[in-house]
């Protein structure tokens, strides 16, 4: 592996003329030649060019280099790795790659790039022959995480996706593994890079800068949902000392002892404190209704495992649809086995009133509902409620509690 590419040098130099925005973004990537592997591939912010790159026509080399620069700028490697961590065994790397390639290719074609054929586009994945949807509208509505969940949703969608992969001879070119010596940039840094690059392109009047502001998949420096949920749960289960008449405060004991020794007046009595409960308790409602497909189910199971792993709380799992199944207690030492052998009925409608009532009977510190929020929430309970939903693009409103998205 060479330190810097020679194969793609001409293509990268050409970007300065045809697309100032992509040329600027390319400066933040590492470009290397490799002796084996695909024509080109992305590893984090490192782009690798294989021997077959030499045989690609020059105009397609420019498009191929831009394709991988955009993968890096949109942080597709890091986001692929994050989705894989959430879904564990249910993650489909090829489908996620397909979604990422479709967004990147549609954006490049929209500004006039030539790509090696057959290249998969957003219109291939989302538009049927009887429909007419402008590509710029698709780019403005779909990000890669939402598109991946859409492609994995339902048996017909999976069959159509597999058909597209076969017809396009699609080969994944994106890896979740970054290069060992890569410096790395987070979402906020890449957002800044992209913003400056797109402004440069817009002022030049050509290339990606003309449409960059309309791409929904741009990296957004938002707080990850795991951090938000961890903060909310930690706040709810924090033990707040409460006054108790069972024992005096420690400083009163010391002051009383000193008063006895010195013969001074006895100080006014001060109450001691104690915890409200010995162990905080969390009630987790798991939506098992027919609207929860396998992708959403795997996201929910991954989050339940995360809650059990990150907190020392007593966790009660409440599978529900229109009613509540038997509560399952996740003991600290056996929660992974319990989740692996969990057997719940799937299907039916959704009613949140029974599960919230069942949670209230447990007197928990907080209630977490893993759901798509399609159902009757009922009246607001007098305890903290978190609605954890899988789709960020269509984040629903809740009449009470706080809604967070599991999509990013």
N, C-alpha and C positions, 0 to 999 in steps of 0.2 A: 504494500500500500504506500503510495507516494504522499508526501506531506501536503502538496497542493496539486490540483488537477492540471494536466496538459491537454487531455482529451476534450474538455469542455471550455477551454480558454477562449476559442473563437466565438462560441455561442454566448458566453458570458459577456464578452466585449460587445457583441452585437446588441445585447439588451440595452446598452447605454443609448443607442440610437432609436430603437423601436419602442422601448418602454422604460422611461426613467424610474418609475415606481418599483418595478421588479428588479432593476439594476441596483437600486438602493437597498432593497431587502436582501439581495444576494450578498451584499457586503457583510451582513450579519450571520451568514451561513459559512460552514467549512466545506470546501469542495475537494474531494480526493478521488484518485483513480485506484481501482482494485483489479486484481488479476482474474478473479472469478465472480460469478453472481449475475444478477439481471442487468439489463441495459443501464438502468439507473435506479437508485433506491434512496430512501430517506431514513436516517437514524437520528431522531431528535432534530438538531439543527445542523447535522452533518449530512451532506449529499455525496453518495458514492456512484462513480461512473464505471461500468464494466466494459470489457473488451468490445461487446456488441455496439457500444455507443459510436464507435468509429465508422460503422457501416450505415448509420442513420443519415438520411439527407440533411443538409445543413439547416434548412428552414425548420425541419422537425426537431433537430438538435436544440434549436432556440426554444421551441415550445416545450420540449422535454425538460430542459433546465428550468424554465419558468414554472412548470408543473411542480417540480420538487421544491423550488424556492417557496412557492405558495403553501405547500404541505408544511414546511418548517415555520413559515410566518403565522399560519393558523394553529400551530402547536398540535398537529394531528398525532404525532408520536406520543406526546405526554397524555393527550386525551384518550387515545386508544388504550394506553396502559391503565388509566383511571377507570375506564369502563370495564376492562378485563378484571380489575381488582373487585369491582362491585358485583359482577355476574359470576365470577369463578368458573365452574364447569359449564355454565350455560352460555358463556361468551363465544361468539362466532367471529373470529378474526377476519375471515375472507369477506363477510358481509359488511363489517365495519370499514375495511379497506375500500370496498365497492362504494359505500356511501361517501367516503372522503374523496375518492377519485371523481365521482360524479359531480360534486360541488366544485372542485378545482377545475375540472375540464370544462364545465359549463361556463365558468367565469372567464377562462382563457379563450374559448371559442367566441364568446361575446365581444371580445376586443380584437379579434382577428388573428389569433395564434393558429399555427398548423400543428397538429398532433399526430403521432403514429396511429394508424387505424388497425383495428376498430377501437375507438375510444368511447367509454361509457359516459353518458351525460345524464343530468338530472331529468331531462325530458324522457329518457329511456325508462327511468325508474318510476316516474310519477304521472306521466301523461299517456292516456290510452289513445288509440287511433281516432276515436270519436270526439276527443277533446281538443281544444285549442287554448293553451295557457302560455303566455309569454315567458321566455326563460328568465328575464330580469325579475319577474314577479316571483318565480320559484327561488331565485337566489336571495331575494329579500325576505322570504318566509321560512326557509329551511336551514337549520344548522346540522352538523354531522351527527350529533347525539340523538336529536329528534328523528332524523332520517333513518338512523340505524334501528331505533325502536320501531319505527313504522315498517321497515323492511322485515323485521322479525315477528311482526304481529299477525298471527293467523296462518293456517296451513296454505291458503291460496297465495298469500303474499310470499311465503317462503319458496313455494314452487316457482313463482314468477321470477324471484330473485335468482334462484339456481339456474333457471333457463337463460337469464341475461348473462350470468357468469359464463355459462357454456357457449352461448352464441357469440360473445365478445372475446372468447379465449382469454378471459380476465386472469391476470397473475398479480397477486398482492405485491406492492412495492414499498410498503410502509412497515417499519418495525417499531415496537414499543421500547426497544433498547437503545439508549443514547451511547455515543462513543465514550470510552472510559475517560478521555482527557477533555471532554467537552465542558466549556465554561457554563453554558446553560443560561437561558433567559426565562423569567417567569411571565405570566400572562400580562401583567402590567407593563413590563418592559417591551414585550412584543407589541402590545397595543400602541405604545408610544412610537416604536419603529414604524409600524404600519401607518399610523396617522401622519407622520412626517413624510413617509414615502408616497402615500396617496396624494397628499397636498402637492408634492413635487410633480407627480404625474398629471394632476389636474391643471396645474399652471402651464405645463408643457403642452397640454391639449391632446395627449395620446396615451395609449396603453391602459393599464389597469387603473390608473388614477381617475379615469372617466367614470368608472362604475364601482370603485372600491367602497364608497360610502354606503352602497346599497347591499352589500354582502352581509347576510345575517350571521355567517360563521366566523366573523372577525373575533379575535381573542378579546374577551371582556374581563377586566380585573375585578371580578365579583368574589365575595367571600364564599368559599366552597361550602356546600350544604352540610358536609360532615362537621365542619367547624361550628356552623350555626347550631346544628342539633346538639353537639357536645356541650356547647355553652348553655343552651336552654335546659338540657337535662341536668347538668352540674348545678345550675342555679336552683332547680327545683328540689334536688335531693340533698342539698347542703344542710347539714344539721345545725339548727339555730338553738343555742342554749335557752331554756325556759326556767323561770323562777320556780323553786320548790320549797315547801315548808318542812321537808324531811331532814334537811341538814342546813347549817348556817354557812355563810360565805367564808372562804379561807382567810380573807383579810380581817373579818370580824373576829375569828378565832384568835388571830395573832394580836389584835388590839385588845381583846378581852383578857388574854394571858398577861399582856404588859400592864393592864390596869390592875389586875390582882397583885402583881409583884410590887407595883409602885404605890398601891393604895389609892389610886385615882378612881374617879367615877367610871362605872361600867359603860362602854359605848352602846349606842342604840343598835338593836339587833338588825342584822342584814341577812336576807334570804340567800341561800345557795342557788345554784343552777343545775339543770340536768337536761339531757337531750329529750326531744319529744318522743322519738322511737329509737329502738336499738339499731335497726337497719332500715334505711330508706326503701321505699317500695315503688316500682314502676309498673304500670299496666300498659301492655302493648296490644292493641287491637289489630288483627291481621285479616284484611279483606280477602275472602275466598270466593266472591261472587263471580258470575260469568263474564263480567267486564274486565277481569284481571287475567291477562294472557301470561304465557310462560316467561316472557321477557320481564314484565312487571313483577311477576312472582319471584323470579330470581333476584331482582333488585331488593324486594322486601326481605327475603331470607338473608341476603347479605347484610342488610342494615340491622336486622334482629341480632345476628351474630356480632356485629360491631357494638351494639348497645350492651350486650352481655359481656363482651370482652373489655370494654372501656370503663364500665361502672362496677362498683362493688355493691350495687343495689340488689334487692330481692325483686326478680322480674317475673311477672305473671303474663303469659301469652294467651290471648283471647281470640281464637279463630272465629270469624262471624260472616254471615251474609244477611239474611233477614232475621236470624236468631243467632245465639251464641252457643258454640260447642263447649265442651268441658274445658275449663281453664287448665293450662299447662304451666307448671312452675319450672323455671330454668335455674337449676342449682348451679353455683359457681364452678364446681368441678366436673359437671356432666352436661353443660348446656349444648356443647357441640354434638354429643351423641343424641341428645333429645331432639335437636333440630334435624339431624340426619335421618332419624326414624319417625319424624312427625307424619302422621297419617290423618289428613283432614279431607272432608268432602269438598268438592269444588263445584261451582255453578250456583244458580239461583239469583235472586235480586239482592238489593242492598238496603239495610235500614240501620242507621247508627244509634237509634234510641236504645235497643236492647244491650249493645256492647258498652255504651256509656253508663247505663244503669248497672251493669255487671262490674264495670270498673269502679264505680262509686262505692259499691259494697266492699271492695278491697281496701278502701281508704288509702289510695296511693298518693305519692308526692306529685306525680304527673301522669297524664295519659297521652300515649303516642298512638295515633291511628295511621297505619300504613294502608293507603287507599287511593282510588282515583277520584274520590269525593262525589261520586254519582249516587246519591241517595238522600233520604230525609235525615238531617242532623238532629232534629228535635230541639228542645230547650237547652240553653247553656248551663252546664254544671258549675258548681262552685269549686273548681280546681283547674290548674293549668292544662290546656289541651294543645297538642301539636298535630297538625294534619300534614303528613309526609306523603307527597304525591309524586308520580314519576315523570310528568311532562311539564317542562319549563315553558314551552312556547304557548301553551294554553292553560296557564296556571289559574285554577278556579278560585272564586272567592268563598270564604266560609263565614257563616253568621257569627261565629265566636272562635276563640283560639287563634293560633298563628299557623300560617301555611308556609311550608318550605318545599323546595323542589329537589328531587333526587336525581334529576337529569344531569347536573354538573356538580 
